Amino acid sequence: MEITRTSVSGVGVVNHFLTRGGQRFGVLVYQTGRRSLLRYGAGDPDVPVDRIELDLDEADQVAAVLQSASVADRLASLERQLAELQGRSA
């Protein structure tokens, strides 16, 4: 996946994603912290054809679903690794 990041003066930062399959989408992070998911079509690569506005808690919920492992699973794995480094079993 190709990812580019661009500052939008007075608005925030937009992260553009280009998948291996050629699909393009973005995440606009406003200075307020709010997020917008952007979907681009085959036309103008700078103008989204669709926009989904997300509150902060909604963005967190979407991020949790997209993670390859839950936060709890990752924390448990890190705790096991730390215990191994310290010479004790978890």
N, C-alpha and C positions, 0 to 999 in steps of 0.2 A: 504494500500500500504506500502510495506517495502522499506525504502530508506537507502542506505549506501553511505558514502563519503570516498574517498581514495585519498591521495596525490600521484601524479606521479612525481617523482624527475626530475627537469629540464623541465617539460612540463606544469603542472598545477594540476587541481583537477578533478576527475571523480566522478559524482554522479550516482549511479546505482539505478534503480527503478524496483521493482518486483510487478506486479499488482496482484490483487486477483485471476485473471484468470491464473496466472502463466507465463505471458509474461514478458520478461526482456528487458529493454532498458537503455540507459545511456545518460548523457550530460557531455561531456568533456569540461571544461572551461580552456582554455590555459592561461598562464601567460600574454599574450598579450591582453586578453579579448575576443578573438575569441571563438566561440562555435562549437562543433560537436555533432550532434545527432547520437547515436550508437544504432544499433539493434542487438540483440543476438538471435541465433537460439537454437536448442535443443542440439547441440554439446558442444564444449568447452565454458564454461560460462565466460571465460576471453577474448575471441577473438570475436569481432563483425563480423557479416556476412554482415553488411551494415553500411555505414557512410555517413552522410550528413553534409557538411561544411556550416556554416552560418557566414556571416558578422555580425557586431554588430547590425546594423539596422534590419537585417533579424531576428535575435534572438529576438529583441524587438517586432517585428510584430507577431512572433509565440507565444510569451508569452502573448501578448494582446488577441489573439484568444483563448488561453487556460484558461484565467482567467474566473472565474465563474461570475464576474461582471466587467464592464468596469471601468477604473480609474475614469472617470467622475462620474459614478454612485456611486462608493465607496466614492469619495470626497464629493458628495452631501449628502450621508448618514452621514458621519462624521460631516459635517457642521450642519445638523439637530440635531444630538446628542449633539454637543457642545452648540447649541442654547438652547436645552432643559435643559442642565446642568446649563446654565447661567440664566435660568428662563424666557426665551422669546421664542416665537414661530418662526419657520423658514419660 
